[in-house]
C-alpha cells in the first residue's frame, strides 16, 4: 500500500494552484475569521470561557466552523505564515484552552446553555462531530506550532470520548460522522490503540440499532424542547442585558424544495439511510442519504481497513460501492447529492441539473474517499475522479475574490442563486480552505522505491521528505496540459509512476529530450449516468536510474470533448456538456446576450479555446450555434462571480 507524503514536505511553487492558495492565505482565511466574529461563533468560546456577557448565538454545531477555521489557518501557516494570521490563531488557541473543561469536553451549546447535560441527542446535535473537528484542528496546530501545541487539548477530548463511549450500546453513535476520521488521524499521530478502537466501534455500530425511527423521533422532540428552553433563556438574557448588541446571523442557504422532497427526507431519516445507519457498512450496496455523512463514513471505513493492514480483497465492497455511486448517482461535474432538504442522493439516474444540490462539502468528503481508495489500490480511476472533483465540484464552492461562496452547486440556474459572503450554516467555506491548504499531501505517494505522481501541480518536495526520489514539478494545469518534472535527488533503484488522465487523447513523454514510448490505452470504456467516466485513466512506469537534474517532460493531448448523460437521466436533447482537459464548461447569460440558453443548439466542431479578459488567465471555449450565433463558455468553477446570472451546463448539440 502506498503512503502519502505529508503536506508539510510539499510546497506549491507556482501556476494555477499557487494563485488559489495565495488567495486562500491572504484573503479567504481573514474573511472567514471576520464572518465568524460577526456571527458570534467565536464569541461563543469567550462566553464558555467566562470572558463575555453575550448570549450564545447560532446552531448547536457552530463550534465546528470555528474548529475548521483553525484547522485551515494552521495548515496555511505551514507554508504561508503571516503575523496577522498567527495573532488570530494564538487568540483562538488561548480561547479553546480556556473553554475546554478539565476532563476534555468542549461543546459551547451545552456548556453555556445546559451546563449539566452532555451527549443528550447524539443523532441531532453534533457533539461528536464538533469534537472531531476540534481534534483535527489541534493536530494541524501541533504541526504548525509544536512549541505551543494544542495536542494536549485533542488528547483530553479523545480520552473523554473513549472513556464515555467505548464498549457501549449500538445507539451510542454520532448522527453526523467526522469523529471517526479524527480519531484515526490521532491514532496515526500517537499510536494510542484506544483511538483506533473507538473509531472502529463507531463505524461498526452502524446498522445495528433496533427501532431507529422511534429513537430519532424521541431525540428530535427532546432537542426541540431544548431549543424552546434556549429561546426562553435568550429572552431573559436580553431583558437583563439591554445594552448588549445581539449578533446577527445571515439568512439560510436557499434551495428549491417540494412536498415530495420533504416526504422523501422524512423517509430517509426515519429509515436510517440519511445517517448511514440503515445497514452495517460492509452490507451497504448503494450511495444513499446525506452525501457529506456518506462520504465521511466511507472515507473513515476505508482508512480504518488500510491502517489495520487488511488484504486487498477486504476493500472490494468499498470499491464496488464507489463504482455504483460514480456510474449511477454522480453529476458530470463530480458533484454528489441530487436532492435538496435531504442534501443527499436520489435514485439511480436521478440527476436533474436544476435541482442538483451537489454541496461543496460533499465533494470534499468524496475527495477524502477517493484518496483513501487510491492509497490502497493504486488505481488511476480514483486519482482521475479526485482531479475532476477538485477542479469542478469543489473549486466552484469559492469565488474568485475569496470572499464569497456557493453552498449548493446546481448545473443550471435561473438567476436567483448568487454567491454569498457567509451562510447561517457556514460549513463549506473553512472546509474548502483547509483542503486547499493541504493540497500538497494529495499530489504524490510512495511505495518502497517507487514514487507516484497523481496530480500535476507546480510543487517542490522538501529535502527531508523521506522519498526514494525527490522532484520539482512545473505544471501548466489545468489550462495547459503539460508538466516538467526535474529530479532533485534520487536513490539508485528509484522508479517513477506517472498518471495519464482519462481525458487525455494521448501523451508525449521525454526524458532529457529523448522520446519515451507511452503504451496505448487498453481499457474498455465505462458509461455513467452523469457523463463523466474516471475509468480510462492509467499509470505508466518510468524506471531509473535517475540523476539530479534529469528532466521528464510530459504533454497530454487533449480535445474539446462532449460528455452526454445517460438517456435514463431524462434530459432529452439537452444532454451534452462540453469539457476540455479536466474542466467542465458552462454558459452564463452575461457572456451570451440575446441567446436563449435553453433553446440553442451547439455546433461542437466550431468550438475552440480562446483567451478571455473576463477572468485573468482563464480561457473560454468560443464557438457557434447551429444558426451561426456566437457562444462563449467559461469553466464551471468560475460561474456566479459577476452578480446574478442564468447558467447552463447541458445543451443540445450536434
ZAFI-692114 format. One record per atom (N, C-alpha, C, CB): x, y, z. Coordinates in steps of 0.05 Angstrom, whole numbers, plus 5000, padded with zeros to 4 digits. Glycine has a CB too. Layout:
XYZ
...
END
This chain:
501749765000
500050005000
501750255000
498150005024
500950454985
502450694982
502050875007
501650844957
504051035012
503951225034
504051505022
506151185055
502451685033
502451965023
504852105035
499852105030
505552325023
507652505032
506352745045
509652595009
507052805070
505552995085
505753275073
506553005114
503653425076
503453695064
505753875074
500853825071
506853825097
509053995107
511553945091
509553935136
511753725076
514053655060
513753745031
514653365062
511453845024
510853924996
510154224996
508653754984
511454374978
510854654975
509854704947
513354834981
507454834945
506454914919
507955164910
503254974921
509155154887
511155354879
510255544857
513555214870
508055504844
507355684822
504855584808
509655724803
504255724786
502055644769
499255694781
502255354763
497355554771
494555604778
494155574808
492755404764
495155354820
494555304848
496055484867
495155014855
498255584859
499655784876
497956034879
502355854864
496556114857
494856344859
492356294876
493856434831
491256044874
488955974891
489755974920
487955694883
492155854926
492955834954
493756114965
495255644957
494856284948
495456554957
492856704965
496956714935
490756674949
488156784955
487056674981
486156744932
487456414984
486556275008
487856395033
487055975006
490556435031
492156525054
491956825059
494956455050
491756985038
491757275041
489057395044
493057395017
486957265035
484257385035
482157215048
483457445006
481856965038
479556795047
479656745077
479556535032
481956675087
482156595115
481456825134
484856475122
482257075126
481657305142
478657385140
483457545134
477557355116
474757405112
473057215129
473957375082
473856965130
472456765146
472556835176
473556485141
474956925185
475157005213
473257235219
478057095219
473157435202
471357655206
468457575207
471757865184
467757385190
464957285190
464357125215
464457125165
466256965224
465856815248
465557005273
468156615253
466957225272
466657425294
463957565291
468957625293
463257635267
460857785262
458357625270
460657875233
458457365265
456157195270
456157075299
456156965251
458157135315
458157055342
459356785348
455457055353
460356645327
461356375331
463856375349
462056245304
465656565345
468056575362
467256685390
470156755350
465356865390
464456975416
463456755435
462357195412
462256545423
461256325439
463456205456
460056115421
465956195446
468156085462
468856275484
470556035443
468656535479
469156735501
467156705523
469257015490
464656655515
462556615535
463156365551
459756595521
463856145538
464455895552
466755925570
464955675532
468656105563
470956155580
470556375601
473356225562
468056465604
467356675623
468756935617
468056585651
469056995591
470357245582
468457435568
472657185564
465857365568
463857535554
461157495567
463657455524
459657715567
456857705578
454757665556
456357965593
455657635531
453757595510
452257325513
455157595483
450057305498
448557045497
449556885474
445457095496
449556625477
450556455456
448956485431
450656165465
450256485408
448956535382
449556295363
449956795369
447556225346
448056035325
447055755332
450956025319
447355575312
446555305315
448255155335
446655155288
447254935345
448754785365
451454685355
447154545374
451754655328
454254555317
456054775307
453554375294
455555025314
457255245303
460155225312
456055505311
460755095335
463555055343
465254935321
463654885368
464054755305
465554615285
466654805264
463854405271
465155025258
466155215238
468555365248
463855415231
468655415274
471055535286
473355345285
470455635315
472855095292
475054895292
476154865263
474054625302
474454855243
475354825216
477055075207
473054785197
476155305217
477855545211
480655515222
476455805222
480855425247
483455385260
485055175245
483155305289
483754965237
485054755221
486254875195
483054525214
484555025181
485455145156
487755345161
483155285142
487455515181
489455715187
492155595194
488555905210
492155375209
494655245216
495955115192
494155035238
494354995175
495454865151
496655085133
493254715136
495255305131
496355535115
499055625126
494355765114
499255635153
501655735166
504155555161
501155755196
503755315153
506055135148
507755245125
505054855141
506455375105
507955465082
507555765077
507055315058
505455885087
504956175082
504356315108
502556205062
506256315127
505756435153
505556745151
507856365173
504056865168
503957155170
503357235199
501757265151
504457455207
503957555235
501057595241
505457805240
499557705221
496757755225
495157495230
495557905201
495857285214
494457035217
495356905244
495056845194
497856915250
498856795275
497456925299
501856835277
496957185298
495657325320
492857205325
495457625316
491457155304
488757045306
488756755315
487257065279
490656605305
490956325313
491556315343
493256185298
493456475353
494156475381
491756555398
496456665386
490256755389
487856845404
485856615407
486557085390
485356475385
483356255385
484456025401
482656175357
486955955398
488155735414
487955785444
491155695406
488356035452
488156105480
485256075489
489056395485
483356155473
480556135480
479755835482
478756265458
480655675465
480055385466
481055265491
481155235441
483555325498
484655225524
482955305548
487555315527
482055555547
480455665569
477655545570
480255965568
476455495546
473755395545
473455095550
472555465518
475554945544
475354655549
475254595579
477754515536
473454405586
473254325614
475654165622
470654175618
476154135647
478553975656
478553685646
478653975686
476153575642
476153295632
476153265602
473753155643
476253495587
476653485558
474253565542
477453215551
471953615554
469453685539
469653965529
466953645557
468854005503
468654275492
466354275472
471354355479
464154385481
461754405464
460054635476
460054125463
460354865464
459355115477
456355105481
460255355462
454954975463
452054965466
451154855493
450854785443
452254635501
451554525527
452954665550
452354225528
455554735546
456954865568
455655125577
459854915559
454655275558
453455535564
450455505571
453755725540
448955355556
446055345559
445055125576
444855325532
446454895577
445554665593
448054545607
444154445574
449154685625
451854605636
451854335650
452654805656
449654225657
449653955670
448953735650
447653955692
448753795625
447853595605
450053545585
445353695591
450353285577
452153205556
451052975541
454953135568
451752955515
451152725498
448152655499
452852475508
446552865497
443652835501
442252735475
442353105509
442952845453
441552785427
443652735406
439553005419
445052515407
447352465390
446652465360
448552195397
444252375353
443452375325
442852655314
441052195321
442352845332
441453105323
443553325327
438953185338
444853325350
446253565359
449253575355
445753605388
450453385342
453153405331
455353445352
453253635312
455053355376
457253385396
459753245386
456353275422
459452995377
461852845369
463052965343
461052555365
461353055326
462353195302
464053435309
459953285284
463153595327
464653835336
467353745349
463054005355
467253545365
469753445378
471653335357
469153235399
470553215336
472353115314
473853335301
470652965294
472453555294
473753775281
475653915301
471753985271
475053915327
476954015347
479553855346
475654005375
479353595346
481753425346
483353475321
480953135348
482053495298
483553535273
484953805273
481753515249
483554015284
484854275286
487254275304
482754485296
487054125326
489354105344
491653965332
488453955370
491153765316
493253615302
494753805282
492153375287
493253965268
494454165250
496054375265
492354295232
494954455288
496354655304
498954535315
494554745328
498954285322
501354155332
503554145310
500753875341
502754105285
504754105264
505854385259
503454005238
504154585259
504954855252
506454985275
502555025244
505654925300
506755065323
507354865345
504755285333
509354695341
509754475360
510554575388
511954295350
511754815391
512454915417
510055005433
514455145414
507955085420
505555175434
503254985428
504755455425
503754735423
501954535412
499254515427
503254265411
497154485412
494454425423
493954125425
492354555406
496053965420
495653675421
494553585448
498253535416
495353705471
494153625496
491153665497
495353775519
490153875483
487253915482
485953685467
486554185467
487153595445
486053375429
486053115445
487653335403
488253075460
488452825475
486352815497
491252795487
485953035511
483853035532
481152985520
483953305547
480553115497
477953065485
477552775476
477553255460
479652665464
479452395454
479252195477
481952325437
480752245499
480652065522
477852075534
482752145543
476652315536
473952335546
471952175529
473052625547
472252195503
470452045485
470851745488
470952135456
473251655490
473751375494
472651275520
476751315493
473051435541
472051355568
469051345569
473051545589
467751515552
464851535552
463551335534
464051815544
464751275511
463351125490
464450845484
463351285466
466850785493
467950525485
466350295498
470950505492
465750095482
464249855491
461449925501
465749715514
460250125488
457450205494
455550085474
457150505495
452950135478
450850025461
450950145432
448050085473
449850015412
449950105385
448850385380
448549915367
446850465395
445650725390
447450955399
443050745405
449650885413
451551095421
453551145398
453151005447
452551275378
454051345354
453351625345
453451135331
455051755330
454552035322
452452045299
457152165313
450952255300
449052295278
450352415253
446852485286
452452575257
454052675235
456952575238
453952985233
457752415219
460352285220
462552495217
460552065199
464652455231
467152615229
469152535250
466552915231
468052465274
469752385296
471452145288
468052325321
470351975271
471851735263
474451805249
470051555245
474251985229
476652075215
478652205234
475952265193
477652365253
479352505272
480752305290
477752695289
479352105301
480651915318
482751745304
478551735331
482151685279
484151535263
486651705259
482951445237
486251955253
488552135250
490152165276
487652415240
488752175298
490052195324
491551935330
488052265346
490451715323
491751455327
494351445310
489951225319
494151545285
496451545268
498651715280
495651655240
497951935293
499952115305
501151995331
498752385310
499451875347
500351795374
500851505378
498251885394
499651335361
499851045365
498150935387
502650975370
496351095398
494651005420
492350825409
493451245436
492450575415
490550385404
487650445411
491250105413
487150575433
484350635441
483050815421
484350765469
484550995409
483351175390
482551025364
485251405382
484150835356
483450665333
481050495339
485850485325
481050385363
478750205371
476150365373
479450075397
476350605383
473950765386
472750845359
474451015403
474550925340
473650985313
472350735301
475951075296
473550505304
472450265293
469750195306
474350035298
469450235331
466850175344
464650355334
467050195374
465250615330
463250795319
462450705291
464351085318
464350615275
463650525248
462050255250
466150485232
462850075267
461549815269
458749835281
463249625285
458050045295
455350065307
453250135286
455450275329
454050225263
452050305243
450650055232
453450455219
447950085230
446349865220
445649665241
447649735198
446149715266
445649525287
443849635309
448249435299
442349855302
440549975322
437749895315
440950285321
436449775334
433549705331
431849945339
432849455348
429749985323
427850195330
429050475325
426950175358
430750495304
432050755298
430050985295
433750735273
427850935280
425951145275
424751255301
423751045257
423951075319
422751165344
424851315361
421650925360
427251215361
429351345376
429851625365
431951185376
429851645338
430351905325
428052105332
430651875295
425652005331
423352185338
423652285366
420652035334
424352105384
424752185412
426952395415
425351945429
429152345401
431452535402
430652805390
433852425388
429052795368
428253045355
426453205374
426752985329
424553075386
422753205405
424353335428
420553015416
426153175439
427653275462
429453505454
429453045473
430653495430
432353715420
430653965416
433753635395
428153915405
426354145401
425654285427
423954055387
425154125448
424554245474
426954405485
423754025494
429254295480
431654445488
431854715473
434254275483
431254715448
431254965432
429255165444
430654915403
426955075451
424955255464
426055365490
422355105469
427455205505
428655295530
430755505524
429855065546
432255465503
434255665495
432855935488
435855565470
430655915475
429156155468
428356315493
426656085452
427456175513
426756305538
429156425552
425356105557
431356275552
433756385563
434756635549
436056165563
434556625523
435356855506
433757105512
435156785477
431157065515
429357295521
430057415548
426457205520
430457235568
431157335595
433857475595
431057105615
435757365580
438357485579
438357765567
440257305564
436857795545
436658055532
435258255549
435258025505
433358165565
431958355583
433858435605
429458225595
435658255613
437558325635
439958475625
438458065649
440458465599
442758605587
441858765563
445058395579
440258975567
439159125544
441259275528
437159325554
443659325539
445659475525
447359305507
447459615545
447159045509
448758865492
447558835464
449058585505
449158895444
448158875417
448158585408
449859045397
445958465400
445858185392
447358135366
443058075390
448457895363
449657825337
447557755317
451657585341
448057835292
446057795271
447057575253
445658055255
445457365249
446157145232
445257205203
444956885242
446857115183
445957145156
443656955150
448257085136
442356995127
440056815121
440956535115
438556925097
438956355116
439456075109
440056045079
437055895116
441555845073
442155775045
439555695031
444255555042
439055805008
436555754993
436955524973
435556004979
434955354972
434955134952
432055064946
436554884962
431454974922
428654904915
427754664931
428354854885
425254654936
424154424950
421254364941
424254464981
420154154952
417354084945
416353904966
417253954916
413753844966
412553664985
413753384982
409553654982
414153304957
415253034952
418053004964
415252974923
419753214960
422453204971
422453205001
424053444960
420653355013
420453355042
419653085053
418453565052
417752955039
416952685048
419252485045
414452595031
420752515024
423052335020
425152375041
424252364992
425452625049
427352685071
426452545096
427552995075
423852565102
422852435127
423352135125
419952495130
422752015102
423151725099
426051645102
422151635072
427851815092
430651745094
431651765122
432251935076
430751975137
431751995165
430651775182
430952275176
428051715179
426851515197
427851235191
423751525194
428551185166
429650925159
432550885167
429350875129
433951105173
436751095180
438551145156
437350845192
437551145132
439151185108
440551455108
437551155082
439251655117
440351925119
442951935135
438252125131
443051765155
445351755173
447351525167
444451735202
446751365147
448251125140
448250925163
451151195133
445950905177
445650715198
443450515193
445150855225
442650495168
440550305160
441550025157
439250395134
444149995151
445449735148
448349755158
445349645118
449449535167
452349535173
453849625148
453349255182
456049765151
457449875129
458349665108
459950025138
459349435116
460149245095
457849145078
461449005108
455349175087
453049075072
451749295055
450948965091
452749535057
451449755041
452349725012
452250035052
450349734994
450749684966
450449924948
448949464956
449350144959
448850384943
449250634959
446050374931
449850854946
450151114959
447451224966
451851304941
446951264991
444351365000
444751575022
442451135010
442651725027
442551905049
444152155044
443651775073
444952285066
446352545065
449152505053
446552655094
449752655032
452152605017
454752645033
452252774992
454752855050
457152905066
457552685086
456953185080
455452615101
455652395120
456652135107
452952355134
455452085083
456251845069
459251845062
454651815043
460252065051
463052085044
464952055067
463552345029
464252185089
465952165113
465951885124
464952365135
463551755123
463451475133
465251295117
460551375131
464951315090
466451125073
469451185073
465351135045
470151445075
473051505077
474151395103
473451815076
472651415125
473651315151
473851005150
471851405173
471850875139
471950585137
474250485121
469250475126
474750615098
477050535081
479650585095
476950685055
479850815109
482350875124
482750675147
482251165135
480550605160
480750415182
481950145172
478050365195
480850055149
481749805137
484649825129
480049725113
485350055117
488150095108
490050095132
488450365093
489350225153
491050235177
491349965190
490050435196
489349805187
489349535200
491049335184
486549435204
491949425160
493449235143
491749035129
495549105159
489149085125
487348895112
488348825084
484549005112
487948575075
488648505048
486848635028
488548195044
487748655003
486248804983
483448704979
487748784956
482948444982
480248344978
478248454998
480148034980
479148555021
477348675041
476248935031
478848705067
477549055011
476649315001
474649294978
479049484992
474149044970
472349004947
469549134951
472048714942
468349104975
465749234978
465849534976
464549165005
468049654986
468349944983
468750024954
470750045000
470349874939
470749934911
468149914895
472849754899
466649704901
464149664887
462149894893
462849394894
462049974919
460250184927
461050454913
460250224957
463650504912
464650744898
463850744869
467650774901
464150514856
463550484828
460550534823
464350214817
458850424841
455950464838
455250754840
454450304859
456550894859
456051184863
456851334837
457551284887
459151274827
460251424804
458651374779
463151354800
457851134775
456451064749
453451124750
456850774743
452251154773
449351184774
448351434788
448150944788
449951554806
448951774822
450752014825
448351664850
452352064804
454252284804
453852464780
457152184805
453952724784
453652914762
456152924745
452953194773
455953054722
458153074704
460453234716
457353204678
459953404735
462053554749
463453394771
460853804761
462453164777
463353014800
461753094825
466253064805
459753264822
458053344845
456353114854
456353584837
455853114880
454352894893
452053014909
456152724911
449752884907
447352974921
445453114903
448153154944
443352964894
441453074875
439053194888
440652864856
438753174914
436253264928
436853474949
434853024940
435653714947
435753894969
434053794993
434654174960
434253935015
433053845041
434453605051
429953795037
434353385036
435853145043
438853195041
435052915025
439553385024
442453445018
443953195011
443753585043
442553034995
443752774990
442952644964
443152595012
443352384963
443052224939
440152174933
444551964941
439452174907
436952084898
437151804889
435852274876
435351734871
435351464859
437451444837
432551384849
437851204826
439551174803
438551354780
439650884794
440351494768
439851664744
438051914751
438451504723
437651964777
436152204784
438152434788
434552154811
438652574765
440752774764
439753024750
443252664750
437653144761
436553394750
438553614754
433753464763
439453754732
441453964735
440454204751
442454044708
437954274749
436854504763
436454444793
434254594751
435754204799
435154124827
437754044842
433253894827
439854004827
442353894839
443154054864
444653904818
443653904885
444654024910
447754034909
443653874935
448953804904
451853794899
453453974918
452453864870
452953934944
454254104964
457254104962
453354024992
458554334966
461454344966
462654144985
462354624972
461554125009
462653935029
462353645020
461253975056
460353585004
460053314994
462353244975
457353274980
463153444958
465453404941
467953354957
465853634922
468253514979
470653484996
470653205009
470653695018
468353115019
468152845031
468952635010
465352795042
468052674985
468752474965
471752484958
467152534939
473052714959
475852734955
477352564976
476853024957
476452575001
477652415022
477452115015
476352475049
475052035006
474651755000
476351674975
471651694995
476351844954
477951784931
480851734939
477852024911
481851904957
484651884965
485151624980
485452124981
483351554997
483851305013
483851064994
481651275034
481951054975
481950824957
484350824939
479350834940
485251064930
487651084914
490050984930
488151374905
490251054955
492550974971
492750674974
492451104999
490350544975
490250254979
490850104953
487550174990
489550194931
489550034907
491550124886
486850034895
492150384886
493950494866
492550524839
496350334863
489950504838
488450514812
487950804804
485750364814
488450854778
488251124768
485451234768
489351134740
483451074769
480651174769
480151354793
478650954768
481451294816
480951454840
482451724838
481951304864
484751724825
486151974821
484752144800
489051924813
483652014780
482152164759
479752304771
481351974736
478252154788
475952284800
476752504819
474152084814
478952464834
479952664852
480452924837
482452574867
481952894814
482553134798
480053264788
484353054775
478153114778
475753224766
474053364787
474052994753
473753244810
472153364832
473553614843
471653164854
476253604844
477753834854
477254074837
480753764855
477454054811
477254274793
474354364788
478554214767
472454184791
469754244784
467854254808
468654044765
467554034822
465554024844
466454164869
465053734851
469054184874
470054324899
470754614893
472454174910
472354664873
473354934868
471155134863
475254934844
468955044852
466655214847
465555344872
464455064832
466155214895
464955304921
466055564931
465455104941
468355664921
469455914930
469756104906
472255874943
469056364911
469056554890
471856654883
467356794898
472056794860
474656884850
475957094868
474256994823
474357224885
475457424904
476057304931
473557654907
475457054936
476056924961
474157014984
478856974969
472157164978
470357264998
467457214993
470757565000
466857024976
464056954971
464056654963
462757134949
461756524969
461656234967
459056134956
462156114995
459155894946
456755744939
456655504959
456755644910
454255454969
453755224987
452954984971
451655295009
450855014956
450054804937
450754904908
446954744939
451154704891
452354764864
450754644842
455254674863
448454764835
446854654813
448354684786
444154794811
447354534767
448454544740
446754704720
448854254729
444754824731
443055014716
441855214736
440854874699
441955464730
440955664748
439455884732
443255794765
437355984744
435556174730
435856464741
432756094732
437956524756
438456794764
438056864793
436856974748
436856674808
436356734836
438656654854
433856584845
440456474845
442656384862
445056564858
443356094855
446156664880
448556824879
450556724900
447957124883
453056794896
454956734917
454456924941
457856774906
454856814964
454356964989
456856985005
452056825006
457157215020
459557245037
459657045060
459757525047
457256955068
457156765091
454356645091
457756905118
454056425107
451556285109
450956255139
451656015095
448356215144
447656155172
448855885181
444556135174
449055705162
450555455167
453055465149
448755195161
455255565159
457655615141
459655385141
458955865150
458655145136
460454915138
462454905115
458854655139
461755015092
463454975068
465855155067
461755025044
465755415073
468055595068
470655505082
467455865078
470655455108
473055375121
473855085115
472855415151
471954925107
472554655099
474154645074
469954485096
473354805054
474854815029
477554945033
473254955007
477755135051
480255265056
482255075068
479955505075
481354895086
483254715098
484154495078
481954575123
482354415060
483154225040
485154345020
480654125024
484654585011
486554714993
489254755006
485454994984
489254835032
491754875046
493454625048
491254995073
492054395047
493454135049
493753995022
491953945068
493454145000
493454024974
495953864968
493154244952
498253954979
500753814973
500653524981
502953944987
499153455002
499153175011
497652984993
497853165039
496253094972
494752924954
496152904926
491953034951
498553004923
499853014897
501452764891
501553254895
502652644911
504552424908
504052204929
507452524909
505051974923
505251764943
507651594937
502651584944
508551444957
510851284954
510350994963
513351394969
511550804950
511350524957
514050394952
509050384940
515450344974
518150244972
519850444956
518249964958
520950364933
522750544918
521250684895
525050384907
518650674895
517050794874
515651034883
515050584862
515951254869
514551504874
512451534852
516451754876
509951574860
507751604841
506851894841
505451414847
506652004817
505652284813
502652254805
507252444791
500952334824
498052314819
496852564806
496652264846
497752794815
496653054805
498953234796
494953194826
498553364774
500653534762
500253824772
500653514731
501553884793
501354154806
504254254810
499754144832
504854494803
507454604807
508154594837
507654904797
510254444843
510854394871
513754304874
508954174882
514554294899
517354204906
517254044931
519154444909
518653814931
519053654955
521253774972
519653364948
520853804998
522853905015
525053695019
521653975043
527453775026
529753595027
529453365047
532153755035
527853415068
527553195088
525253015082
527253315116
523953055059
521752865052
522852595048
520252965026
521852385062
523052125061
522151965036
522351965086
523052045013
522251924988
524751814973
520752114970
524451604958
526651494943
527651674921
525951224931
525851854912
526552054891
525152304898
525951944863
526452534895
525352794901
525152954875
526852944922
522953094872
522353234848
521653534853
520053104833
522153684832
520953954830
519153944804
523054184828
516654024807
514853994784
513954274776
512353824792
514054314749
512954564738
510654484719
515154724722
508254584726
505854484713
504154714701
504154324732
503054674678
501254864666
498254804672
501654884637
497754594687
494954514692
493454734706
494954254709
490854754702
489154584686
488854674657
486454564698
490054904650
489555024624
491554934603
489555324625
494054874611
496054774593
496754484602
498554954592
496154284586
496454004595
499253904593
494553824579
501154044605
503953964604
505254004631
505454124583
507253844637
508753874662
511653784657
507453704684
513453914672
516253844672
517053754700
518054074662
518153514702
518953404728
522053414728
517853124732
523153544748
526053574750
527053414774
526953874752
528853224770
529853054792
531653224809
531252804780
531053244835
532753384854
534653194867
530953514875
533752954874
535452754887
534152474881
535752794918
535852264880
534752004873
536551784885
534551974843
535251574894
536651334901
537051164876
535051174923
539050984876
539650834852
537350674840
541950644858
535650554857
533550384847
530850524846
533350144865
530750784847
528250934847
526850904820
528751224853
524150894822
522450874799
520251084800
521150584796
519351184777
517251374776
514751244763
518051624761
512451304774
509851244761
508451504756
508051054779
507551544732
506251784723
503451724714
507851924701
501551894723
498751844714
498251974687
496851964735
496951814670
495851914645
492851944649
496551724621
491852184651
488952224656
487152114634
488252524660
484852024642
482951914623
482052114602
480651794637
482052374609
481152574589
483152614567
480552834603
485652524571
487752564551
487352374527
490552524563
487552484503
487352324479
489952184472
486352484455
492152264485
494752144481
496752294499
495552164451
499152194499
501252314516
503952294503
501352174544
505452514504
508252514494
510052534519
508752754474
512052364521
513752354544
516652364534
513252094561
518252534547
521052564540
522752564566
521552814524
524952414565
526852414587
529452534576
527352124598
530152774588
532452924578
532452964548
535052784587
530053024538
529753084510
529252844492
532053224500
529652604502
529352354486
526552244490
531452144493
525252174468
522552074469
522351804483
521352054440
520351774499
519751524513
517051424504
519851564544
516851174497
514351064487
512351044510
514850784475
509951144504
507751124523
505750914514
506251404527
505350704529
503550484520
500750594513
503350264541
499450484493
496850564485
494750484506
496050454457
492550624506
490350564524
489050294516
488150784523
488550124536
487449854531
484849814545
489449644538
483949994563
481549944579
479049994562
481550124603
477049844569
474449874556
472950114568
472749614559
471550274552
470150494563
467850414582
468950674541
467350574602
465250514621
463250754621
466350474650
460750694614
458750914613
457850974641
456450824595
457051234645
456051324671
453551484667
458151494686
451951514688
449451664687
450051954681
447951634712
452052074694
452552354691
454152434667
453952454715
455552254655
457052314631
460052304634
456352584621
461052364658
463952344663
464652074673
464852564683
466651954661
467651684670
470551704677
467151474647
471251634702
474051654710
475651394705
474251714739
474551214689
475750944687
477750914664
473550744683
478251124649
480151104627
482951184634
479251274604
483351294658
486051374666
487851134672
485851544691
490451174672
492350964677
494951084686
492750784651
496750914696
499450994704
501450864685
500050914733
503551004679
505850894664
508250904683
506351044637
509950704680
512350684697
514850764682
512650394707
516450934695
518951024683
521150934702
518951344680
522550724695
524650614712
527150794711
525350324705
528650784733
531150934735
533450774722
531850994764
535850844729
536551034750
536251324740
539350984760
535851504759
535651784753
537951934767
532951904762
538752154754
540852324765
539652594772
543252344745
540752734792
539853004797
540153184772
541453134821
538053324766
538053494742
536553364718
540853554734
536053104720
534452974698
531753114696
534052674704
530853144671
528253264665
526453074651
528653524649
524053044661
521952884649
519853074640
520852664668
519353094614
517253274603
514953104593
518453454581
512553174602
510253024593
508153214584
509152844616
507053154560
504953324548
502653144542
505953474523
500253224551
497853064546
496253194523
496153044571
495753034503
494053134481
491153144491
494352954456
489853364484
487053394493
485453514470
486853574518
482853474472
480953584453
478453664468
480353384430
476953844457
474353914469
472553664466
473054154455
471653564489
470053324489
467253374497
471353114509
465353274482
462553284491
461953044509
460553294467
460953094533
460152874551
457052874552
461352914579
455952644547
453052624546
452052454569
452152494520
449852544581
448652394603
447252144592
446752574620
446851954609
445251724602
442351804595
445351504624
441151674576
438451754568
436451724591
437551584545
437051544610
435351504633
435251734652
436151254648
437151924650
437152164666
434752344658
439752324663
433952324633
431552464624
431852744615
429552454646
434252824606
434653094596
433853134567
437553174600
432952924555
432152924527
434453014509
429653104522
433953224493
436053304474
438153494487
434853444450
437453614510
439353794523
441053624543
437854024539
442753454531
444153254547
447153264545
443152984539
448253474534
451053484527
452553714542
451453514497
454753644555
456453834567
459153834552
456953784598
460454064549
462954084536
465154104557
463154334517
467353954552
469653954571
472253984556
469653694587
474254084570
476954104559
478854034581
477554384547
480453824577
482153734598
480553644622
484253944605
481353734646
479853664670
477553854677
481753644693
476754024658
474854234665
472154194650
475954504658
470054224665
467354244653
466754544648
465154124672
465554594625
464854874618
461854924620
465954934590
461155174622
458355254624
457955524610
457255264653
455455594606
454855854594
453256024613
453155814568
454056274616
452556474631
451356674612
454356614652
448956764618
447656954600
449257214598
444857014610
450957284618
452557524617
454457524593
454057554643
455357294585
457157274562
455657224536
459157054567
453057174537
451557094514
448957244512
450956784514
449157514510
446657674509
444957604484
447357974509
442457594488
440657544466
440157244460
441557674442
441657064473
441356784468
439556654490
444056644467
437756494481
436256324500
437756074504
433356274489
439056054527
440855824532
439355554533
442255864558
436755564536
435255314536
434555224507
432655344552
434855394488
433955334461
436155294441
432055544452
438555404447
440655394427
441655104422
443055574435
442655064399
443854804391
446754864384
442354674367
448654744399
451454804396
452554644372
452954734421
454254784357
455854644336
458554574349
456254834311
458754334358
461054254374
463654304359
460853964382
463754244333
466154264317
467154544315
465754154290
465454744321
466355024318
467755124343
463955194313
467754984364
468855094389
471855054391
467554954413
473155254402
476055244407
476655424432
477655334383
478755354446
479555514469
480755784461
481455374488
479955994474
480956264469
481456404495
479056414450
483556574496
483956744520
481556934523
486556904518
480957004548
478757194553
479657394574
476257044563
478657634571
479257844591
477357834615
479058114578
475457664614
473457654635
474657554661
471057474627
476457354660
477857244683
480757214675
476556974692
482457324691
485357324685
486357034683
486857474707
487456974659
488756714655
486856484651
490456664678
484256524651
482356304648
481256314619
480056324669
481856114603
480856114575
477956044573
482455924558
476656154553
473856084547
473855884524
472156334540
471555754521
471055594496
469155764479
469855314503
470055824455
468556004438
467755854413
470256264430
465155864407
464155724383
461655844374
463755434389
460055694359
457555794348
455355594351
457955854318
452955694350
450555524349
450255424320
448055684358
448355244317
447755144290
446855364272
445554924292
445755584283
444855814267
447056024265
442355934280
449555954271
451856134268
451956364288
451856244240
450556334311
450656534332
453056474350
448056544348
454656684357
456956634374
456156554402
458756884375
457756364414
457256264441
459856264456
455955974441
459756364481
462156364499
461556184523
462856654507
463355994528
463155834552
465555884570
463055524544
465055874596
467155914616
467355664633
466656164633
469655614647
469755384665
467555404686
472455374679
466355174692
464155164712
465055284738
463254884716
467555244746
468355344773
468355644774
471155234779
468355784751
468456074751
465756214749
470256164728
463656064748
461056194744
460156334770
458955994735
458256514767
456956654790
458956834804
455856454810
460756954789
462657144801
462157434792
465457064794
460057474777
459557754767
456657834772
460157764737
455557754794
452857814800
450957594791
452058084788
448357654793
446357454786
446457394756
443557554793
446057144750
446157064722
444556804719
449057034712
443756744694
442856484688
445256324677
440556484666
445156054681
447455884675
446455614666
449355864698
447855504647
447255234638
449855074633
445555234612
449854824641
452054634634
451254464611
452754464659
448754394609
447854204588
446454344565
445953994600
446954244540
445854374516
445054154496
447854564504
443454234478
443054064454
445454124436
440354124440
446653924425
449053964409
449153754386
451553934426
450553834365
451053654343
453853684332
448953704321
END
